[in-house]
Amino acid sequence: AFNDRRAYPLTSTLPPRVYANQFPAESQSISMLYNERQFTVDELVLTVLSDPGYHYFDLLHCREIPVQNNALSVLLHPGDVAAVARLPKVLSLQKNAVALSRIPQNAVITLCDIDGKELWRQSVKSNRIALPASLPQGAVAVKLFAGKYLCDAASLF
């Protein structure tokens, strides 16, 4: 999304003094949010499109963000930021495995910690990828890449 030359600075947000910059791409987008308030925001902050084929994921905090009444409710502490990606639903977690609705070219599945550090990596050869029997310590998210580009992500918890 950041490679695209289209960027929309200071797009509308629902609460005052919460700011958003949006970076659209072909099949996904990223919204960077910033809380300028002196207190924590835990409310609807951004109006979004509700589409059953997509979901929203906070890339910096490794958590799903559910759509409520066509808006996202995000927890932002004073001076905090969030990088919210609108991603196509490609992967789903099933017990000790990841199922894919499609296999992107040069697909790789990774397990990451809260800081985004890669803890485990597996090349994708089929629509079902077994996760390690014992997850790496600190693993909080699973990510699907097509080469170096993120296709989808999900929280493990």
Backbone as JSON, one array per atom type, in Angstrom:
{
  "sequence": "AFNDRRAYPLTSTLPPRVYANQFPAESQSISMLYNERQFTVDELVLTVLSDPGYHYFDLLHCREIPVQNNALSVLLHPGDVAAVARLPKVLSLQKNAVALSRIPQNAVITLCDIDGKELWRQSVKSNRIALPASLPQGAVAVKLFAGKYLCDAASLF",
  "N": [[0.82, -1.2, 0.0], [2.04, 1.18, 0.64], [3.73, 1.6, -1.46], [2.22, 2.53, -3.52], [1.34, 5.48, -5.22], [-0.81, 6.91, -4.38], [-2.14, 8.65, -1.71], [-4.03, 9.61, 1.1], [-4.1, 12.21, 3.05], [-4.92, 13.13, 6.41], [-7.68, 12.19, 6.64], [-11.21, 11.97, 7.33], [-12.18, 11.38, 10.71], [-14.06, 9.9, 13.4], [-13.99, 10.75, 16.24], [-12.89, 13.89, 17.67], [-9.53, 15.16, 17.26], [-8.29, 12.76, 16.76], [-6.39, 11.43, 14.32], [-6.14, 10.48, 10.85], [-4.38, 8.96, 8.2], [-4.63, 7.7, 4.98], [-3.74, 4.96, 2.93], [-4.29, 3.64, 0.04], [-4.39, 0.58, -1.88], [-4.28, -1.88, -4.51], [-5.77, -4.31, -3.7], [-5.99, -4.0, -1.01], [-5.7, -1.84, 1.9], [-4.12, 0.65, 3.99], [-4.59, 2.31, 7.01], [-3.27, 4.84, 8.86], [-3.42, 5.71, 12.16], [-3.59, 8.26, 14.66], [-3.59, 9.3, 17.99], [-4.1, 12.3, 19.33], [-5.11, 13.22, 21.65], [-5.22, 13.81, 25.24], [-5.97, 11.65, 26.66], [-6.94, 8.17, 26.82], [-8.38, 6.66, 23.97], [-11.09, 4.68, 23.26], [-13.09, 3.77, 21.29], [-15.45, 4.1, 18.54], [-13.67, 5.05, 15.74], [-13.13, 5.34, 13.01], [-14.8, 5.45, 9.95], [-15.65, 2.81, 7.82], [-15.67, 0.54, 4.98], [-17.85, -2.18, 4.96], [-17.31, -5.42, 4.18], [-17.81, -8.74, 3.4], [-15.68, -10.24, 2.41], [-13.36, -9.17, 3.34], [-11.24, -8.07, 6.07], [-10.2, -6.29, 9.06], [-7.06, -5.46, 10.43], [-4.84, -4.68, 12.99], [-1.7, -3.8, 12.45], [0.45, -3.01, 14.06], [-0.19, -3.74, 16.65], [-0.92, -6.32, 16.42], [-3.6, -7.45, 16.21], [-7.01, -8.34, 15.55], [-9.51, -6.13, 14.28], [-12.73, -5.58, 14.81], [-15.54, -4.79, 12.68], [-17.99, -2.46, 13.43], [-21.13, -1.35, 12.98], [-20.36, -0.25, 10.46], [-17.92, 0.96, 11.15], [-14.7, 1.3, 12.78], [-13.63, 0.31, 15.95], [-11.12, 1.36, 17.97], [-8.47, 0.96, 20.26], [-6.59, 3.44, 21.56], [-3.94, 4.83, 23.19], [-2.9, 7.94, 24.81], [-1.07, 9.82, 22.46], [-0.55, 7.56, 21.0], [-0.23, 5.32, 18.17], [-1.75, 3.54, 15.44], [-1.65, 1.06, 12.93], [-3.76, 0.23, 10.67], [-4.77, -2.32, 8.7], [-6.69, -3.08, 5.85], [-7.53, -6.1, 4.8], [-7.74, -8.8, 2.43], [-9.7, -11.7, 3.14], [-7.93, -14.42, 3.38], [-6.54, -16.35, 4.82], [-7.32, -18.73, 7.41], [-7.54, -19.77, 10.76], [-7.26, -23.03, 12.06], [-7.47, -25.21, 14.53], [-4.4, -26.66, 14.91], [-3.39, -25.59, 12.55], [-3.21, -23.72, 9.45], [-5.53, -22.64, 7.14], [-5.93, -21.92, 3.7], [-7.72, -19.89, 1.41], [-6.89, -19.43, -1.09], [-3.79, -19.82, -2.89], [-1.23, -17.64, -2.87], [1.3, -16.5, -5.22], [4.65, -17.52, -4.64], [4.21, -17.98, -1.89], [4.41, -17.66, 1.66], [4.14, -18.62, 5.03], [4.25, -17.1, 8.2], [5.05, -16.99, 11.71], [4.78, -14.55, 14.16], [6.08, -12.32, 16.71], [4.87, -9.86, 19.12], [6.21, -7.59, 18.36], [6.55, -7.91, 15.7], [8.64, -9.49, 14.93], [9.92, -12.21, 13.18], [9.29, -15.52, 14.03], [9.0, -18.08, 13.13], [8.9, -19.8, 10.01], [7.4, -20.94, 6.99], [7.32, -22.31, 3.8], [4.66, -22.26, 1.45], [2.92, -24.94, 0.21], [0.51, -26.13, -0.13], [-3.09, -25.81, 0.4], [-3.45, -26.1, 3.08], [-1.62, -25.65, 5.97], [0.38, -27.02, 8.37], [0.87, -25.93, 11.66], [3.58, -25.46, 14.03], [3.72, -28.0, 16.55], [4.19, -27.14, 19.11], [3.85, -23.89, 19.7], [6.12, -21.21, 18.91], [7.66, -19.45, 21.61], [6.13, -16.48, 22.59], [4.78, -16.02, 20.22], [2.26, -14.33, 18.51], [0.83, -13.75, 16.23], [-0.15, -14.85, 12.95], [1.07, -14.64, 9.68], [0.55, -14.19, 6.19], [2.44, -14.13, 3.34], [3.1, -13.0, 0.01], [5.79, -13.48, -1.59], [7.6, -10.71, -0.69], [5.44, -9.24, 0.12], [2.7, -8.52, 2.23], [-0.18, -10.49, 2.48], [-2.3, -11.39, 4.09], [-3.3, -11.54, 7.56], [-3.58, -12.79, 10.92], [-4.63, -12.85, 14.3], [-3.34, -14.97, 16.83], [-4.62, -15.36, 19.17]],
  "CA": [[0.0, 0.0, 0.0], [2.88, 2.37, 0.71], [4.39, 1.78, -2.75], [1.28, 3.23, -4.4], [1.52, 6.94, -5.1], [-2.01, 7.52, -3.83], [-2.23, 8.77, -0.26], [-5.06, 10.57, 1.5], [-3.75, 12.69, 4.38], [-5.92, 13.72, 7.3], [-9.05, 11.82, 6.29], [-12.16, 12.16, 8.43], [-12.33, 10.41, 11.79], [-15.26, 10.18, 14.17], [-13.74, 11.63, 17.38], [-11.94, 14.98, 17.41], [-8.12, 15.01, 17.63], [-7.75, 11.47, 16.33], [-6.1, 11.72, 12.93], [-5.94, 9.32, 9.99], [-3.85, 9.06, 6.85], [-4.98, 6.45, 4.33], [-2.88, 4.54, 1.83], [-4.99, 2.56, -0.66], [-3.69, -0.22, -2.89], [-5.18, -2.63, -5.38], [-6.71, -5.18, -3.0], [-5.94, -3.72, 0.42], [-5.33, -0.46, 2.23], [-3.64, 0.85, 5.35], [-4.92, 3.59, 7.63], [-2.43, 5.17, 10.01], [-4.19, 6.49, 13.11], [-2.82, 8.9, 15.73], [-4.41, 9.91, 19.05], [-3.47, 13.5, 19.87], [-5.77, 13.55, 22.91], [-4.49, 13.58, 26.48], [-6.55, 10.48, 27.32], [-7.1, 6.99, 25.98], [-9.56, 6.55, 23.13], [-11.53, 3.31, 23.05], [-14.41, 4.04, 20.71], [-15.46, 4.1, 17.08], [-12.81, 6.15, 15.29], [-12.99, 5.47, 11.57], [-15.83, 4.84, 9.13], [-15.04, 1.91, 6.84], [-16.54, -0.31, 4.18], [-18.05, -3.52, 5.49], [-17.31, -6.36, 3.07], [-17.55, -10.06, 3.98], [-14.44, -10.8, 1.89], [-12.23, -8.44, 3.91], [-11.24, -7.83, 7.51], [-9.28, -5.23, 9.48], [-6.04, -5.99, 11.32], [-3.89, -3.68, 13.47], [-0.37, -4.36, 12.19], [1.38, -2.67, 15.13], [-0.59, -4.41, 17.89], [-1.21, -7.72, 16.05], [-4.94, -7.85, 16.65], [-8.16, -8.09, 14.67], [-10.37, -5.02, 14.66], [-14.05, -5.87, 14.24], [-16.34, -3.7, 12.14], [-19.23, -2.25, 14.17], [-21.92, -0.29, 12.33], [-19.52, 0.34, 9.41], [-16.84, 1.75, 11.74], [-13.73, 0.55, 13.56], [-13.37, 0.74, 17.32], [-9.7, 1.14, 18.19], [-7.91, 1.41, 21.53], [-5.4, 4.26, 21.34], [-3.51, 5.6, 24.35], [-2.43, 9.28, 24.4], [0.12, 9.82, 21.62], [-0.39, 6.24, 20.39], [-0.55, 5.15, 16.76], [-2.16, 2.22, 14.98], [-1.57, 0.87, 11.48], [-4.88, -0.67, 10.44], [-4.8, -2.82, 7.32], [-7.88, -3.75, 5.31], [-6.92, -7.23, 4.1], [-8.67, -9.83, 1.97], [-9.71, -12.91, 3.97], [-7.3, -15.52, 2.65], [-6.18, -17.41, 5.75], [-8.14, -18.96, 8.59], [-6.89, -20.66, 11.73], [-8.0, -24.25, 12.36], [-6.69, -26.01, 15.5], [-2.95, -26.46, 14.76], [-3.1, -25.41, 11.12], [-3.72, -22.55, 8.74], [-6.17, -22.99, 5.87], [-5.91, -20.81, 2.75], [-8.75, -19.93, 0.38], [-6.11, -19.44, -2.34], [-2.35, -19.8, -2.63], [-0.53, -16.61, -3.65], [2.6, -16.87, -5.79], [5.76, -17.42, -3.67], [3.57, -17.83, -0.58], [5.11, -18.05, 2.87], [3.43, -18.38, 6.29], [5.17, -16.83, 9.31], [4.55, -16.68, 13.04], [5.5, -13.36, 14.61], [5.81, -11.84, 18.06], [4.13, -8.59, 19.17], [7.02, -6.57, 17.68], [6.65, -8.24, 14.28], [9.81, -10.34, 14.68], [9.58, -13.53, 12.67], [9.71, -16.6, 14.92], [8.88, -19.35, 12.4], [8.58, -19.56, 8.59], [7.13, -22.16, 6.23], [6.86, -22.12, 2.43], [3.32, -22.81, 1.26], [2.83, -25.9, -0.9], [-0.88, -26.56, -0.26], [-4.06, -24.92, 1.04], [-3.46, -26.34, 4.53], [-0.26, -25.64, 6.48], [0.44, -27.38, 9.78], [1.68, -25.08, 12.53], [4.37, -26.28, 14.95], [2.94, -28.58, 17.65], [4.39, -26.2, 20.21], [4.11, -22.58, 19.08], [7.28, -20.51, 19.46], [7.35, -18.56, 22.72], [5.89, -15.09, 22.2], [4.03, -15.92, 18.96], [0.93, -13.73, 18.68], [0.14, -13.57, 14.96], [0.26, -15.59, 11.76], [1.01, -13.76, 8.52], [0.72, -14.8, 4.88], [3.14, -13.25, 2.41], [3.39, -13.37, -1.38], [7.12, -12.87, -1.68], [7.82, -9.78, 0.42], [4.22, -8.47, 0.35], [1.71, -9.09, 3.13], [-1.48, -10.78, 1.87], [-3.3, -11.52, 5.14], [-2.77, -11.76, 8.9], [-4.58, -13.11, 11.93], [-4.16, -13.0, 15.66], [-3.4, -16.35, 17.31], [-5.43, -15.42, 20.4]],
  "C": [[0.86, 1.26, 0.0], [3.63, 2.62, -0.6], [3.52, 2.53, -3.74], [1.45, 4.73, -4.19], [0.29, 7.65, -4.54], [-1.94, 7.51, -2.3], [-3.26, 9.85, 0.04], [-4.75, 11.03, 2.92], [-4.95, 13.28, 5.11], [-7.36, 13.47, 6.84], [-9.92, 11.92, 7.54], [-12.12, 11.01, 9.43], [-13.55, 10.81, 12.6], [-15.0, 11.04, 15.41], [-12.78, 12.76, 17.0], [-10.55, 14.61, 17.92], [-7.61, 13.57, 17.56], [-7.6, 11.62, 14.82], [-5.82, 10.44, 12.15], [-5.34, 9.74, 8.65], [-4.11, 7.7, 6.2], [-4.13, 6.23, 3.09], [-3.56, 3.37, 1.12], [-4.06, 1.83, -1.63], [-4.73, -1.04, -3.63], [-6.21, -3.46, -4.61], [-6.71, -4.98, -1.49], [-5.62, -2.26, 0.64], [-4.83, -0.43, 3.66], [-4.05, 2.24, 5.79], [-4.03, 3.76, 8.84], [-3.23, 6.11, 10.9], [-3.28, 7.06, 14.19], [-3.77, 9.58, 16.71], [-3.65, 11.08, 19.65], [-4.07, 13.89, 21.23], [-4.88, 13.24, 24.11], [-5.02, 12.38, 27.26], [-6.74, 9.37, 26.3], [-8.43, 7.03, 25.23], [-9.86, 5.06, 22.96], [-12.97, 3.39, 22.55], [-14.32, 3.91, 19.19], [-14.66, 5.3, 16.59], [-12.82, 6.38, 13.79], [-14.13, 4.75, 10.85], [-15.16, 4.04, 8.03], [-16.11, 1.19, 6.03], [-16.65, -1.66, 4.86], [-18.22, -4.46, 4.31], [-16.97, -7.73, 3.62], [-16.25, -10.71, 3.5], [-13.19, -10.16, 2.46], [-12.36, -8.35, 5.42], [-10.19, -6.77, 7.82], [-8.35, -5.77, 10.56], [-5.08, -4.87, 11.69], [-2.49, -4.29, 13.38], [0.62, -4.09, 13.32], [1.07, -3.39, 16.43], [-1.02, -5.86, 17.66], [-2.56, -8.2, 16.55], [-5.98, -7.5, 15.59], [-8.92, -6.87, 15.19], [-11.72, -5.26, 14.01], [-14.74, -4.6, 13.72], [-17.65, -3.65, 12.92], [-19.97, -1.07, 13.52], [-21.09, 0.49, 11.3], [-18.44, 1.28, 9.96], [-15.93, 0.82, 12.54], [-13.58, 1.16, 14.94], [-11.94, 0.36, 17.64], [-9.31, 1.7, 19.55], [-6.61, 2.14, 21.24], [-5.1, 5.05, 22.6], [-3.06, 6.99, 23.89], [-1.12, 9.2, 23.62], [0.38, 8.5, 20.9], [-0.77, 6.27, 18.92], [-1.02, 3.72, 16.51], [-2.03, 2.21, 13.46], [-2.6, -0.21, 11.14], [-4.93, -1.04, 8.96], [-6.16, -3.42, 7.01], [-7.33, -4.83, 4.39], [-7.99, -8.19, 3.58], [-8.58, -11.05, 2.88], [-9.19, -14.08, 3.15], [-6.99, -16.67, 3.61], [-7.19, -17.52, 6.88], [-7.42, -19.97, 9.47], [-7.82, -21.83, 12.04], [-7.14, -25.14, 13.23], [-5.21, -25.7, 15.35], [-2.54, -26.28, 13.31], [-3.67, -24.09, 10.63], [-4.31, -23.05, 7.43], [-6.2, -21.74, 5.0], [-7.03, -20.98, 1.73], [-8.12, -19.91, -1.01], [-4.65, -19.39, -1.97], [-1.71, -18.72, -3.49], [0.8, -17.14, -4.19], [3.69, -16.61, -4.76], [5.26, -17.25, -2.24], [4.42, -18.39, 0.55], [4.21, -17.71, 4.06], [4.48, -18.13, 7.36], [4.39, -16.7, 10.61], [5.42, -15.56, 13.57], [5.17, -13.04, 16.06], [5.15, -10.47, 17.98], [4.9, -7.46, 18.48], [7.19, -6.84, 16.19], [7.85, -9.1, 13.94], [9.35, -11.73, 14.26], [10.17, -14.61, 13.57], [9.73, -17.96, 14.23], [8.44, -19.02, 10.98], [8.39, -20.9, 7.89], [6.68, -21.78, 4.82], [5.53, -22.83, 2.27], [3.31, -23.7, 0.02], [1.39, -26.35, -1.13], [-1.78, -25.58, 0.48], [-4.15, -25.11, 2.56], [-2.01, -26.49, 5.0], [-0.31, -25.97, 7.97], [1.35, -26.4, 10.52], [2.5, -25.98, 13.45], [3.49, -26.78, 16.1], [3.03, -27.71, 18.89], [4.74, -24.86, 19.58], [5.35, -21.94, 19.7], [6.85, -19.55, 20.57], [7.2, -17.12, 22.21], [5.11, -14.93, 20.91], [2.63, -15.38, 19.22], [0.15, -13.62, 17.38], [0.71, -14.5, 13.9], [0.07, -14.66, 10.57], [1.27, -14.56, 7.25], [1.34, -13.76, 3.96], [3.14, -13.86, 1.02], [4.73, -12.7, -1.68], [7.32, -11.99, -0.47], [6.56, -8.99, 0.81], [3.23, -9.21, 1.23], [0.39, -9.28, 2.4], [-2.59, -10.81, 2.91], [-2.59, -11.76, 6.46], [-3.91, -12.07, 9.84], [-3.91, -13.23, 13.28], [-4.3, -14.46, 16.08], [-4.31, -16.48, 18.53], [-6.64, -14.52, 20.32]]
}
